[in-house]
Amino acid sequence: MMIKTTLSAAVFALVLLGVTNVEGGPISDAALKRGFIQCGVNTGIAGFSQPDSHGEWRGIDVDFCRAVAAALFGDARKARYTPLTAQQRFTALQSGEVDILSRNTTWTMSRDTGLGLNFVGINFYDGQGFMVAKKRQVKSAKQLSGATVCVQPGTTTELNLADYFRANNLKLKPVVVEKIEEVLNAYFAGRCDVYTTDVSGLIVARASRAANPADHVILPEVISKEPFGPAVRHGDDHWFDVVKWSLFATIEAEELGLTSKNIDQQANSTNPVIQRFIGAKGELGKSLGLDNRWAYNIIKQVGNYGESFDRHLTPLGLDRGMNKLWNRGGLLYAPPIR
Amino acid sequence: MGSLKSIRLRSIVYQAFLAAALVLAAWYLIANAVENLGQRRIASGFAFLARESGFEIGESTFLSYNAADTYLRAIAVGFLNTFWVAALAIVFSTLLGTLIGLARLSPNWLLAKLAAVYVEVIRNLPLVVQLFFWYAVITERLPAPAEALNPLPGVFLSNRGFAFPSLVAATPLALDYPVLEGFNFSGGALLSPEFVALFFGLTLYTAAFIAEIVRAGILAVARGQFEAASSLGHSQWQVRRFIILPQALRVIVPPLTSQYLNTIKNSSLAVAIGYPDLVSIANTIINQTGQAIEGIAIIMLVYLTISLAIAGFMNWYNRRFALKGAEL
């Protein structure tokens, strides 16, 4: 794992050392020529991206890659996946190993401005929390002084953790392991008192990894904002647009009540908003350099945002919470598709 | 004489050209990288080293460190952690390896076979597998701190590591005993599971190789030397100390140097089990700052420095034992 990190960083260094002045190379053209998009996903976090028993990648981050493939190729299957650890993800995107990073990655200013990449939007609102064994009888994160905390390196989580313990004058003993599997092993083996990551990650880990999920509690404190979003690298504004509007299309479809089940029926609707969305009217697809049925293809083949959420996250016990649509009390909001 | 001089001159000119070409190539590559990074708006340069790191490090043996310290200090912590575990592993693997090497030559059949089995098993298993094994033994087989094993007064073995009393610099000298307070032991000294697993793994693994080097060195001394020394009336100890050992060391030291260098480099497998060594911390920094080229350059520079220092010392040591005139 470390070798891979170092290797991809080294390859990245070589690429930058070797090439002469890269002009904004159209990533979408390269993908079209190749016949598929290469998508960077998490190495394994249930509900977001994880291979199923047939080796097929599943999760909302994977669904997003499928949505982009559907928009670009008209075929959601034309996406391939590169599992990346927290440490590998940015170099993989910068060096061109992947076209999109769709890997529960927090959008921060320093990442957006300092890493040569652009976040396209937010596909999951989250915040960082703490999980402890119930028998510890801890009621609040403020009682965690002196605790050993398992955390993944190179994450905003690691920084928020240090900030929070510093701000509250608590003593911290971090155990930092790169692979999420190893971190979870360490926590569930009792190497750490506390496991910290985004609350969604805690819920998923508890549901999918704990011998007895009831033995672990998630503390009430949510210590940070963690807006996850897909990212692309600098140098191709067209690709940025395609990925960005693919995300908005999945959100807009939910607002319009368009699902993979009813979209063919709705195609006969006289509602001009829906007519534009599915590409029967207007030239929105063309202005994006895509087939006019790009959004129809996304919804038909992958489904809207809510369908994705219900398919992958609801079964794990995750609540829509902040990830409801704006007009239902949540934060999800897509600019008008017109 | 004239032709000799021209050969000399020519070789100097060639070497000057080669050096100039290398410098130019390096300059071109670096300038290009800087320009490309600038174009992609990726931060570059080493200014980040003076900024606050913002992350905690699990253990720092010699240097106090917290999240408010700089990236540079974090790297220093990583360097010292690497150096500390590698230095201990080198010392203990040399002792253990020598004993096992001697045991393998022992006339005692059982001892010799046990040593042979040890060498063959340990050196044929990948080191990273052994590290996972030791780490799992400590974190999954040992009890939680509250039920820690207490084999000796003040010594506690738990899945949080090995806690034992430490000396306090006071008059009269006193011992500071570890006590369970809240989540973990406080007071005394604590070796973390990550450190212990890495130290065990590196020591046992390297010892297997050193055992073979020692055995080879002793077997390389002609039997006649032993017999001749004995017949001159030297005691067994004198024979070993003054006749066999100096000759064996000539064979032992050069490959031993390679083993020491391997130990340093192998210690970077620490990332697999979460020991905060140089590579682990540099990787974190690369990720937090996005400055991959600088981070990798620092890793290379530090390893090169440590390795060259060890190689320099061992070469000096080797020269003391080498046959005069046998050096190349």
Boltz contact constraints between the chains, C-beta under 6 A:
constraints:
  - contact:
      token1: [A, 2]
      token2: [B, 271]
      max_distance: 6.0
  - contact:
      token1: [A, 5]
      token2: [B, 283]
      max_distance: 6.0
  - contact:
      token1: [A, 9]
      token2: [B, 292]
      max_distance: 6.0
  - contact:
      token1: [A, 9]
      token2: [B, 296]
      max_distance: 6.0
  - contact:
      token1: [A, 12]
      token2: [B, 292]
      max_distance: 6.0
  - contact:
      token1: [A, 13]
      token2: [B, 293]
      max_distance: 6.0
  - contact:
      token1: [A, 16]
      token2: [B, 33]
      max_distance: 6.0
  - contact:
      token1: [A, 16]
      token2: [B, 36]
      max_distance: 6.0
  - contact:
      token1: [A, 17]
      token2: [B, 29]
      max_distance: 6.0
  - contact:
      token1: [A, 17]
      token2: [B, 33]
      max_distance: 6.0
  - contact:
      token1: [A, 87]
      token2: [B, 283]
      max_distance: 6.0
  - contact:
      token1: [A, 87]
      token2: [B, 287]
      max_distance: 6.0
  - contact:
      token1: [A, 90]
      token2: [B, 290]
      max_distance: 6.0
  - contact:
      token1: [A, 91]
      token2: [B, 292]
      max_distance: 6.0
  - contact:
      token1: [A, 114]
      token2: [B, 43]
      max_distance: 6.0
  - contact:
      token1: [A, 114]
      token2: [B, 290]
      max_distance: 6.0
  - contact:
      token1: [A, 115]
      token2: [B, 290]
      max_distance: 6.0
  - contact:
      token1: [A, 116]
      token2: [B, 40]
      max_distance: 6.0
  - contact:
      token1: [A, 116]
      token2: [B, 41]
      max_distance: 6.0
  - contact:
      token1: [A, 116]
      token2: [B, 42]
      max_distance: 6.0
  - contact:
      token1: [A, 146]
      token2: [B, 182]
      max_distance: 6.0
  - contact:
      token1: [A, 146]
      token2: [B, 183]
      max_distance: 6.0
  - contact:
      token1: [A, 146]
      token2: [B, 184]
      max_distance: 6.0
  - contact:
      token1: [A, 147]
      token2: [B, 183]
      max_distance: 6.0
  - contact:
      token1: [A, 153]
      token2: [B, 284]
      max_distance: 6.0
  - contact:
      token1: [A, 154]
      token2: [B, 284]
      max_distance: 6.0
  - contact:
      token1: [A, 154]
      token2: [B, 287]
      max_distance: 6.0
  - contact:
      token1: [A, 158]
      token2: [B, 55]
      max_distance: 6.0
  - contact:
      token1: [A, 159]
      token2: [B, 54]
      max_distance: 6.0
  - contact:
      token1: [A, 159]
      token2: [B, 55]
      max_distance: 6.0
  - contact:
      token1: [A, 162]
      token2: [B, 54]
      max_distance: 6.0
  - contact:
      token1: [A, 162]
      token2: [B, 55]
      max_distance: 6.0
  - contact:
      token1: [A, 162]
      token2: [B, 56]
      max_distance: 6.0
  - contact:
      token1: [A, 162]
      token2: [B, 67]
      max_distance: 6.0
  - contact:
      token1: [A, 166]
      token2: [B, 67]
      max_distance: 6.0
  - contact:
      token1: [A, 172]
      token2: [B, 56]
      max_distance: 6.0
  - contact:
      token1: [A, 174]
      token2: [B, 56]
      max_distance: 6.0
  - contact:
      token1: [A, 174]
      token2: [B, 58]
      max_distance: 6.0
  - contact:
      token1: [A, 175]
      token2: [B, 58]
      max_distance: 6.0
  - contact:
      token1: [A, 175]
      token2: [B, 274]
      max_distance: 6.0
  - contact:
      token1: [A, 176]
      token2: [B, 274]
      max_distance: 6.0
  - contact:
      token1: [A, 177]
      token2: [B, 274]
      max_distance: 6.0
  - contact:
      token1: [A, 178]
      token2: [B, 271]
      max_distance: 6.0
  - contact:
      token1: [A, 189]
      token2: [B, 139]
      max_distance: 6.0
  - contact:
      token1: [A, 189]
      token2: [B, 140]
      max_distance: 6.0
  - contact:
      token1: [A, 190]
      token2: [B, 144]
      max_distance: 6.0
  - contact:
      token1: [A, 190]
      token2: [B, 159]
      max_distance: 6.0
  - contact:
      token1: [A, 191]
      token2: [B, 139]
      max_distance: 6.0
  - contact:
      token1: [A, 191]
      token2: [B, 159]
      max_distance: 6.0
  - contact:
      token1: [A, 193]
      token2: [B, 183]
      max_distance: 6.0
  - contact:
      token1: [A, 234]
      token2: [B, 40]
      max_distance: 6.0
